[in-house]
Amino acid sequence: MALVEQPAGTAAHAYEYAGAPFPAPAPNPARRAVAPATVPAAPPAIHVSVVIVNFCQWKNTARLVRQLRRSSAMRMGEAEVRVVDNASPPHTLATRLGKIRGVSVRQFDTNLGFATAVNRGVRAGTGDWVLLLNPDITVPDGFLDDVLGITARPDLPADAGVIGFRLLNRDGTPQPSAGAYPTFFRTLAGLFLSRGGGHGAAPPGDVKRAVEWATGGCLLVRRSCFEALGGLDESFFLYYEDVDFCRRAAEAGWGVWFDPSVQVTHHWPLHTRPVPAPLRLVTRHALLKYAQRYWRGWQAKLLGGIVWTEATARLVWAALRGRATDASCFAHLRRLVGDVSAKRDEVAAERIRYAAGFLAPIATEQDGRTQ
């Protein structure tokens, strides 16, 4: 019962079915050829979701977005940018950024803190990789293409969950951005001696290598790693959430790497600028929480005593100078030591929210000062 086509060459092309020939249908001259239906091309897959947490730095954020768009990955739809705003005052740049293809802006009515805002941005994205960037970072042309190139390298370990890059100061010198975990003694040296590096770190060098932690100011994370760990720990309002995340990643079997082949400029790292009283309250809270979680009991307790003594001295000095806000923040910091030690998380969070109410002028001072 086969359908067999006879060789061409006769006047009428014949077909044979079960041995009985019959003529082929006569062509219809009125019939027009119909082009096959075109299937719309699927949009390119997003490989990296960039998350920028903005707080009173719309000019810096807009400048960073412009620089990110100078990558083929953005033009081809392989990268997206998620801007999460922590209750900054209204600004026209927020609306303009939201109209750019591949860029979304989400604004909150309250300051959620860095870790919580990052988690919201990551959940909204779809990329296989997540790239955290501070607004005061500047990147070169083609930056996202270089980042995607790293994720596609055949020698990238399958368990590589976190990758930190080289950070430079404004003068082009290396900036501490990765290294060993903060220890009790290194942290004490950082408190009493020169503030040479974030979390007591030194510049990580020029060689790609495994590290214990990398800074969250420019941090690439595999989405599966981020989701497996539940994102950043939101009990850290600001600072030390990156070290905590890297520690948890390593404990879960993920690799943490430093890759100097990609570099950016970080203009205002915390360890290079004055720390006003509200910001000191926030960062000391992060340090106390980190110590309580990862250091020995006596070390965390001794650190608490040192922070309490520091807060007392600064409280007296602020009161003598008539700085009521500073004095109030240092009074809260003294009580915060006991709150963290007793794990009164809600009370500690309320003190952080109090300090956060004074952070806007501090952040605004840096806006528009990057290139």
C-alpha positions in Angstrom: 0.0 0.0 0.0 2.8 2.4 -0.8 2.6 5.7 -2.5 5.2 5.6 -5.2 6.3 8.5 -7.4 7.1 7.7 -11.0 10.1 9.2 -12.7 9.5 12.5 -14.4 9.6 12.9 -18.1 6.1 12.1 -19.2 3.5 14.7 -20.2 1.5 14.1 -17.1 3.4 13.1 -13.9 1.8 9.9 -12.8 1.4 8.3 -9.3 0.9 4.7 -8.5 -1.2 3.4 -5.6 -1.4 -0.3 -5.1 -0.2 -0.8 -8.6 -2.9 1.2 -10.2 -1.7 4.4 -11.9 -3.8 7.5 -11.9 -3.0 11.0 -13.1 -1.7 13.7 -10.8 -4.1 16.6 -10.2 -3.9 19.3 -12.8 -2.2 22.4 -11.5 -4.5 25.3 -10.8 -3.0 28.5 -12.4 -5.2 30.7 -10.2 -3.7 29.3 -7.1 -1.0 31.4 -5.5 1.9 30.2 -3.4 1.3 30.9 0.2 4.3 31.9 2.2 4.8 29.9 5.4 3.6 31.6 8.5 6.4 33.3 10.3 6.9 32.5 14.0 7.9 35.5 16.1 11.4 35.1 17.4 11.6 34.3 21.1 13.1 37.2 23.1 16.7 36.6 24.1 17.2 34.9 27.5 18.3 37.2 30.3 21.6 36.0 31.6 22.3 38.6 34.3 20.1 40.7 36.5 21.8 43.8 37.8 20.4 45.1 41.1 21.2 48.6 42.2 19.9 49.8 45.6 19.4 53.5 45.5 19.1 55.8 48.5 19.2 59.5 47.8 21.7 59.0 44.9 19.6 59.3 41.8 22.3 61.1 39.8 24.8 58.5 40.6 22.3 55.7 39.8 21.3 57.3 36.5 25.0 57.7 35.5 25.7 54.0 36.4 22.7 52.9 34.3 24.0 54.9 31.3 27.3 53.2 31.6 25.8 49.8 31.8 23.9 50.4 28.6 27.2 50.7 26.8 27.3 47.0 26.7 26.1 44.7 23.9 24.4 42.6 26.6 22.0 45.4 27.4 21.3 46.2 23.8 20.7 42.5 22.9 18.4 42.0 25.9 20.8 39.6 27.6 21.0 41.8 30.8 18.4 43.7 32.8 18.7 46.4 35.4 16.6 46.4 38.6 16.7 49.7 40.6 15.3 49.4 44.1 14.8 52.7 45.9 14.8 52.9 49.7 12.4 55.8 50.2 14.5 58.5 48.6 12.8 61.9 48.1 10.9 62.3 44.8 13.2 62.9 41.8 12.5 63.2 38.1 15.3 60.8 37.3 13.3 58.0 38.8 10.6 58.3 36.2 13.1 58.7 33.4 15.0 55.6 34.4 11.8 53.5 34.5 11.1 54.4 30.8 14.4 52.9 29.6 14.2 49.5 27.9 15.6 46.8 30.1 15.5 49.0 33.2 12.9 48.8 36.0 12.5 51.0 39.0 10.7 50.0 42.2 10.3 52.6 45.0 9.5 51.8 48.6 7.9 54.2 51.1 10.3 53.2 53.9 14.0 52.5 54.1 14.2 48.7 54.1 17.9 48.5 54.4 20.4 47.3 51.9 19.9 43.5 52.4 16.1 43.6 52.1 16.2 45.9 49.1 18.6 43.6 47.3 16.4 40.6 48.0 13.4 42.4 46.5 15.4 43.3 43.4 16.7 39.8 42.9 13.3 38.2 43.2 12.0 40.6 40.6 14.7 39.6 38.1 15.0 36.5 35.9 18.7 36.3 35.1 20.7 33.1 35.8 23.3 35.4 37.5 22.7 38.4 39.8 25.1 41.3 39.9 25.0 43.7 42.9 26.3 47.2 42.2 26.4 50.2 44.4 25.4 53.6 42.9 28.8 55.1 43.6 30.4 52.5 41.3 31.6 53.5 37.8 32.1 50.8 35.1 33.9 50.9 31.7 32.3 50.4 28.4 31.4 46.8 27.7 31.5 46.0 31.4 28.5 43.6 31.3 29.9 41.8 28.2 33.0 41.1 30.3 30.9 39.9 33.2 28.9 37.5 30.9 32.2 36.3 29.4 33.3 35.2 32.9 30.1 33.3 33.5 30.5 31.5 30.1 34.2 30.5 30.6 34.7 26.7 30.4 37.1 26.8 33.3 34.6 28.4 35.7 34.1 25.8 38.5 30.6 24.4 38.6 30.3 25.2 42.2 31.3 28.8 41.8 28.5 30.7 43.5 30.0 34.1 44.3 32.5 36.1 42.3 34.0 39.4 43.4 35.9 41.7 41.1 38.8 44.2 41.4 37.8 47.5 42.9 39.8 50.7 42.4 39.9 53.9 44.3 39.3 57.2 42.5 43.0 57.7 42.0 43.3 54.2 40.4 44.9 52.5 43.4 43.7 49.1 44.5 40.9 49.0 47.0 40.3 46.3 49.6 37.4 44.2 48.2 38.0 40.6 49.1 40.0 38.5 51.6 39.8 36.6 54.8 36.9 36.7 57.2 37.0 39.5 59.8 38.5 38.1 63.0 38.3 39.6 66.5 41.9 40.7 66.5 41.9 42.2 63.0 38.7 44.0 63.8 40.2 45.5 66.9 43.1 46.7 64.9 40.8 48.3 62.5 38.9 50.0 65.3 41.9 51.5 67.0 44.4 51.9 64.1 44.1 53.3 60.6 40.9 52.5 58.7 42.8 51.2 55.8 40.2 48.7 54.5 36.6 47.5 54.7 36.2 44.7 57.3 39.9 44.9 57.9 40.8 43.6 54.5 43.8 44.4 52.3 43.8 44.7 48.5 43.3 41.1 47.2 46.0 41.2 44.5 46.2 40.4 40.8 45.6 36.7 40.7 42.3 34.9 40.3 41.8 32.9 43.4 39.4 31.5 45.9 38.7 33.9 48.8 36.6 33.8 51.9 34.5 36.8 51.2 34.1 39.6 48.6 32.4 43.0 48.9 28.8 43.4 48.1 29.5 46.7 46.3 30.2 44.8 43.1 29.3 41.2 43.6 28.3 38.5 41.0 26.2 35.7 42.4 24.8 32.6 40.7 21.0 32.8 41.2 20.7 29.2 42.3 23.2 29.9 45.0 21.4 33.1 46.1 18.0 31.3 46.2 19.4 28.3 48.0 20.7 30.5 50.8 17.5 32.6 51.0 19.3 35.7 49.8 21.0 38.2 52.1 20.2 38.1 55.8 17.7 40.9 56.3 18.6 41.3 59.9 21.7 43.2 58.7 20.5 46.6 57.8 23.7 47.8 56.2 27.2 46.4 56.2 28.5 42.9 56.9 25.7 41.3 55.0 28.1 40.5 52.2 30.6 38.7 54.6 27.7 36.8 56.2 26.4 35.7 52.8 29.8 34.5 51.6 30.3 32.5 54.8 26.9 30.8 54.4 27.7 30.1 50.8 31.0 28.4 51.7 29.3 26.4 54.4 26.8 25.2 51.9 29.5 24.1 49.5 29.6 27.0 47.1 32.9 28.5 45.9 33.7 32.2 46.5 36.1 33.6 44.0 38.0 36.8 43.3 38.6 37.6 39.6 40.7 40.7 38.9 40.1 40.5 35.1 37.1 42.8 35.6 37.6 46.0 37.4 35.4 49.0 38.5 35.9 52.2 40.4 34.3 52.5 43.8 34.2 56.2 44.8 33.0 56.4 48.4 33.9 53.2 50.4 32.9 53.6 54.0 36.4 53.2 55.4 37.6 56.3 53.5 35.0 58.9 54.7 33.8 60.3 57.9 31.2 58.2 59.8 28.5 60.5 61.3 26.7 59.3 64.5 23.6 57.8 62.8 25.7 55.8 60.3 28.1 54.6 63.1 25.0 53.3 65.0 24.0 51.3 61.9 27.5 49.9 61.1 28.2 49.0 64.8 25.0 47.1 64.9 26.1 45.0 61.9 29.5 44.4 63.5 27.9 43.3 66.8 25.5 40.9 65.0 28.4 39.4 62.9 30.5 38.9 66.0 27.6 37.3 67.9 27.0 34.9 65.1 30.6 33.9 64.2 33.0 34.7 67.0 33.6 33.0 70.3 31.4 34.1 73.1 34.0 35.9 75.1 35.1 37.8 71.9 31.6 39.0 71.1 31.1 40.0 74.7 34.4 41.9 74.9 33.6 43.6 71.6 30.3 44.7 73.1 32.1 46.2 76.0 34.4 48.1 73.7 31.5 49.4 71.6 29.7 50.5 74.7 32.7 52.4 76.0 33.2 54.0 72.6 29.5 55.0 72.6 29.7 56.5 76.1 32.8 58.6 75.2 31.2 59.9 72.0 28.0 60.6 73.8 29.7 62.8 76.4 31.7 64.6 73.6 28.6 65.2 71.5 26.7 66.5 74.6 29.5 68.9 75.4 29.4 70.2 71.8 25.6 70.6 71.9 25.0 68.0 69.2 21.7 66.6 70.3 21.1 64.2 67.4 24.6 62.7 67.7 24.2 62.3 71.5 20.9 60.6 71.0 22.4 58.2 68.5 25.2 57.3 70.8 22.7 56.7 73.6 20.9 54.3 71.4 24.2 52.6 70.5 24.9 52.0 74.2 21.5 50.3 74.6 21.9 48.5 71.3 24.9 46.6 72.7 22.6 45.0 75.3 19.9 44.4 72.7 22.1 42.4 70.4 23.6 40.5 73.3 20.2 39.5 74.5 18.9 38.9 71.0 16.2 41.5 71.3 16.0 41.8 67.5 12.8 43.8 67.3 14.1 46.4 69.8 17.4 46.6 67.9 15.6 47.0 64.6 13.6 49.9 66.1 16.9 51.7 67.1 18.2 51.1 63.5 15.1 52.6 62.0 15.6 55.6 64.3 19.1 56.1 63.0 18.0 55.5 59.4 15.8 58.6 59.6 19.0 60.7 59.7 20.9 59.0 56.8 19.4 60.9 53.9 21.7 64.0 54.1 24.7 61.7 54.4 23.9 59.8 51.2 22.8 63.0 49.4 26.2 64.5 49.9 27.8 61.9 47.6 25.2 62.2 44.8 26.5 63.5 41.5 30.1 63.3 42.6 31.2 60.3 40.5 32.2 60.2 36.9 
